[in-house]
């Protein structure tokens, strides 16, 4: 099977190289001699089919590696180092992305899969898709070359084949790690498609904004995958690493956040190009930057440049990524300079109090956040190059800069929906901001009356601002739903719930976007709770107790267990809240046989108000007593709820609007109602 997998990768390389070269030749011939297009079109079609064939080849290679893991073929070096006989089957599947070679194969396979969908749907716009397919083939060639030369996944073990493997990293033996890396990779890899369309549209001087309409769904789906991947990673860190947090500003965490920030900026500013023909050059460079940041994140993970719990071991593969990044930047810059006159804006911002200006400010703030994170992530590398020693930038640096930026972004989230295109009158601003402002001020007063003291420390101040702005933004967005639904209710006589559903279905992109903003608000509410975290650590032998906040934990027993994969120690704790029995918790620590490594399994009791988070930290070597650390983390559950709302809003925004005819069928088909339906749907 190893030979079959290696052959499949070589075949995939040949096919995507053929797609690249032949596609480029065909497009050049069509551009130079558009009147004699029959032969070049046949050549372009053969390139498209080769691209489809590359997906089949990479699928076969990925299947071969998973098959080797499931059949315990330890003659394959990758399987030997990332699996073992006792490994549960879901984690054997996850072994595909647990190491460098396998994760690069996953990247190449997903890239081929995205290319397959693009090439199958080529009739949407044959010429533009041909450009995008050829550019995508160039990216495929790079990743397939990695699998052939510096990181072959089917390299064989030299000498005698061991009877068992070294096992999967214990950090990865957690259910979320079966879905978190693929979700993250779907986001990383997916940005290749809008990048290819944007570069192709610029190369061919594509008229109008149709390329944006074609790639909008691609970008939104990719953004959704990346969003889910980031937060699944945060939940994994919270559940497995045992430090009581979910985001530590780790370099690899930062690497996933940076393309998310620029991708979010692109999704906002691209509406200005669609509506007003503005920011064309800005949008092109946003999507170029997003793709290059995805590649940079992969470079940081694999080169060993930064120290991270998520990173692979140091390797020479980094030089390949640096070379690829330089090539991509050079191509983007050359194409832009050659075609920049094609990107002239059709309009200018007419007023600072307008939706255009709010989008522009939103973009600037998101890019400021991205630059801050990029600077902090690369600072150890820069300092080592300049001074000869690495100077690491820790969470305090990021928090000092990122938290105020986040607060300002939250404020802009509430402003955008109530501003009109081109210009908003003072009367309109005053009318639309009265209730949101009242909601924010009342929230602040109530919280301070309940005991919040923002003057004591900056963390409490930021939390109070976040809660107040959350109320302001929620009220502003809610008023948008209310006003639109009231109009529908007056025309249809239906109840408010039906009217809200009708309103949303008539403009799913707009109101789905509002739901995404509500999800962001909910996430901020969860993040704001971190200012009030509490923790305590102590030895807890039989019948010992610990009190933290309203909880009292009593040790009932501590014992050991074992199976073929790992040995475990855990402690049974009875938990009382306000002196009433609540539940029993069992924090655990495991020792994995194959890898000879230990791992923590956190016990977490989560409610909407707070999490009771308990960690078994091992035994005191002097007293042999278990050491327990307990955290009370307020409002953490709202982070995960907010992500679900964001995902639902994004999916809703992807649903087509109700047509005027569908709207009219839902009520009396009078001329007045039909005219109203057509107006709302547009």
Order of alpha helices (4+ residues) and beta strands (2+ residues): alpha-alpha-alpha-alpha-alpha-alpha-alpha-alpha-alpha-alpha-alpha-alpha-alpha-alpha-alpha-alpha-alpha-beta-beta-beta-beta-beta-beta-beta-beta-beta-alpha-alpha-alpha
